[in-house]
Amino acid sequence: MLNPGDYSLCDLAVTTALNAVAQTPIKNLEGILAATIEAKLSYGSGGTSIRAWVQVTLDDGATWIDIACFAFTTSSGVKVVNLSGLTPATTAITPSDGAMADNTVQDGVLGSAMRVKLTSTGTYANTTMSVKVSTR
Amino acid sequence: MNRFLAQLDRRLEARGEDIVLRKRTQAGSTGSFVDATVPAIVRALTVEQLIGLVNQQHFFLIISPTHINRAQWPGGRTPTATGSLIDPADPRIPTTSDQVILRGAVKAIERVAPIFDAGECIRIELSVLG
């Protein structure tokens, strides 16, 4: 691929509720074959739930497709998934944008740009959410 | 590419010293950070520059926006509500809230001066202390 490496998809202090807030994308990932994604919630207090959808685009950002959903509640945690761009998807999938079920993934669909969309409920305090990706 | 930026990039590739730019996200006692390793020209201050409250713990750094863009530092951020060609809150330009790891030590950024030529950022000057 063009730019293998480690990138930050999201690094955010979470306070008031977020409603499908998309972060700026990481671009120029043409030729990506695999992505290992780590989501980490450092919990302070308050809040109810927070979801981070990792998304890719296949049309220069016109539409975004969920490839992983990380869900957290009120405790710190780290979740990791690995996705391959070479996994055949021979049955057509119906893409979703910020609607993938909690803690699920869609393997085999990687694009040249990647971003995170966040939704949270309740008001968190002293809480940070970070999502990193290692691409190759 | 701007020729001044190209000159700086060539010099940094040949003679630069690696530093780490670190943007911290802090919320009370919890926090995380995003790092990027970029080459820099590192200068200790000369006698003429050691005036007022400036002391020998200060270092003067020159870095290139090319390496920051290449690393896509600091990664995904919540976009600003208003956009402009030169956004005063452009996250790619370090701020005094960020840190530099220079020669194994964490240093605070005291001053940031992005230099523009023909509307293009051609270098970023940093004064760091620590």
Interface residues (C-beta under 8 A of the other chain):
Chain A: N3 G5 Y7 S8 L9 C10 D11 L12 A13 V14 T15 V21 A22 Q23 T24 P25 I26 K27 N28 K40 S42 Y43 G44 S76 R115 V116 A125 N126 T127 T128 S130 V131
Chain B: K23 T25 Q26 A27 G28 S29 T30 G31 S32 F33 V34 R70 A71 Q72 P74 G75 G76 R77 T78 P79 P91
